[in-house]
């Protein structure tokens, strides 16, 4: 088993997946600067590339992702989230990397909220 180069952050964020004019919704299970796991109701084939809009508080980040693995069963039978996509991020706007850094340093803060350092 290979080790990840970056720590994944457990975070549920709404994503819009767009491919060839069709749009689907999903929710992240975990995220990092270089990848994410998306729970969705539809399976995409490995090597599929698509646009992702990720909503975090008042910000929306634009990404391009590539499916590196998929599964048709993420949750227990009877639940409505049967598919999972392991996605490698190929391109992202600068704000996304900043969002990941902030979230990794303060994982308990709501998305987009920042900690202000005070000088005594």
C-alpha positions, 0 to 999 in steps of 0.5 A: 500500500502506498502512503499519501504525500499529503494528509487528508482533511475530513470535510463535508463540502458540497461540490458541483461536477460538470462534464460534457454539459451534464452537471451532478452534485456530490459531497466531499468525504475528505480533501487535500491540496492534491485530491479528494474523495467525493460521495455521489450518486453516479459513478464516473469511469477511471481517467474521467476528467471533469470540472468541480465547483467546491462550495466552502462558506461564502467561497466557491473554488474552481478545480479540474479533477481526474478520477483515479479510482471509483467504487459503487458502494460507499455507504451501507445498503439502504442509504442514498450515497452508493458511489465514491470517486477518488479524484486527483486535482489537476488544476485549481485556483489559488484560493483553494490552496489557501483554503486547504492550508487554513483548514489544515491548521484550524480543522475545527473552524467553519470553512472560510473563517480565519483566526486572527493573531493578536499581539500583546 
